Amino acid sequence: MPELPEVENVRRSLTAAVDGATIAAVRLGTFTGCIAAPEPDAFVARVTGRRITGFGRRGKYLLIALDSGDTIAVHLRMTGELTVTSPDTPTGKHHHLTFVLDDGRELRFSDTRKFGRLTLLTPDEAAALDRSLGPEPLDDRFTAERFAAMLAARSRAVKPLLLDQTFLAGVGNIYADEALFAARIHPLRPANSLTLEEAARLLDSIRVTLAAAIERGGTTLRDYRDGLGRPGNNQHYLHIYHRAEGDPCPRCGEPIARLVVVQRGTRFCPRCQPLPMP
């Protein structure tokens, strides 16, 4: 958390609220490690006085475009939040950075676990970040045929491949489990064992799962809020991710199984998502 739907909702909410504002000042908290690059003084100097010209998203990265041509790439990781608020709102104990806007409001970054990072990128560095990430699953130009060819070239299990941001951008643990369940594909199926029909079904499931989560404001299990501080609603519509081992499958009633895949708890239904024998 947050994954593509959550970052997209932060982008949409901040676009409506902050786009066009100028960063009048930057205030740092005690944890300056939230700035990945350049070093904090240089970061502050380069963004102060710059106008925000747009909010974008690439995979799980929120991209804040500045009139200098630089881009602030925000990776929220597990518990990062970027919210706009009035200056008289008290800051929380996990507040780390404030962009003071020219209208007096504040764009604040907080992070309980301190894993989130802000990186100021030149145009060349932003292009390098874009090249380092896999295709966007919601891009209409990303076809089932291309996805099937990508899977066919990999022998790795399908779930860790979906979590690999260099393979496919934006999908994390929640939506990988949900999409694999919807597509009836076992998380440990070798990627190159999927047929074209299965690959197309999986891509469609990924898209439907992500699009629905976006429309419901994202999934708030504990920390996630959008750019206006609002929780999501998609947690009430999850099919399998939130269920405990042994709970009945919502589709067939079989007890749900759990295993650990690349250090991530993974839920699936052994009956609906069988693992074919080699």
Disulfide bonds with the S-S distance in Angstrom:
none
